[in-house]
Amino acid sequence: MEDKKCFSVPENAVEVRPAVDVIEEDCGVKIMFEVPGANSGSIDVSVEDGVLTMRAVSSLTRNGGPICYYRAFQLSDMVDVSGIQAKTQDGVLTLCLPKSERATVHKIKVE
């Protein structure tokens, strides 16, 4: 069973499900996570068995413990996992999930 707790955080960490925006674009899907207090060194993003997992540790605290963000999403096989890109800026983690070759529409010329 997968451990849903964040990596390298104290026992008193408070787990929070961050707000997320998912936007479909022509080239794929963009996922934006609100992770205030987290930076590139405290964020872990991985894909295993078709599940995208985001974990982050914030420098902010709640109820005396550090905030730990956690979200997981089942990915479609239409996502090119090897092309996923991530960046963080101003407390927002943005993931760009490109469509796989299978997901593109191929026009067939009829003669």
N, C-alpha and C positions, 0 to 999 in steps of 0.2 A: 504494500500500500504506500502511496506517495506521501511524503511528509510535507504538509502544507505550511509549516512554519518557515519563517524567513531564515536565511543563512546568517550565522555568526552574530546573533543578537542575544541580549540577556533574557533570562527567564521572565522578567516582568514586562516584556515587550507587549504592546497593544496592537493586535492585528486589525487592519482596516481594509475594506474593499474600496479602492479608489473609484471615483467617477470616471467613466469612459465614454468617449465619442467614437463611433465607428462610421466611417464614410466610404462609400463605394465610389471609385473613380474609374476612368477608362482603363488605366494601366494596372489596377488592382484595388486593394483595400488599405485605407489609412486608419490606424487605431491610435487614439490619443488618451493617455492616462494622466490624471492629475495626481502628481506625487510631490507635493511641496516638501522641501527640506531634503530631498534625495538628489544625488548627482550621479554622474556616469560611473563613479567608483563604488557606489552603494546600490547599484541596480543590477539584477541578473535576469536575463531573458533567455529562454531555451525552448526548444521544440523536441518533444520525445513522444513517439507513438502517436503522432498526429495531434498532440495537445501543445498549444503555445502557453507557456507559463511565465508570468512576470512577478518578480519579487523585488522589493526595495526596502531599504532601511533609511528612515528619515532622521535628520538631526533635530527634528521637533519632538516634543514629548506630549503625552496625554496620560492623565492619572498617575503621574510619576514615572512612567515607563516610556521608552522610545517607541515611536510609531513604526510599524512594519506593514507595508502594503503588499497585497497578494491578489492576483486574478489569474484565471486560467480559461482558455477558450479551445474548443474542439475546432481544428482546421479542416477545411475541405481539401480534397486532393487536387483541387483547382488552384492551390497556392503553391508557388515556386519557393519552397522552404529555403533553398540555398541562396535566394536573392533577397531575403528579408533584411531591411536596413533599420537601424535604430539611432535616434539622437535625443538628447535631452536639453531643454532650455527653459529657464524661468519656471521651474517646477512642473513642467509638462514633458512626459516621455512620449515621443512620436515614433510609431512603427509603421513602415511602409511594406506591405505584403504584396509583391507582384503576382500577377496571374501566371499560371504555368502555361506552357505551349498548348496543352490540352484545352485550356479555357478560352483560347482565342477563337473567334469565328473565322472559318476559312471559306471564302467565297469560291464557288465552283462555276467556271464559265460553261455555259450551255451553248453548244453549236448547232 
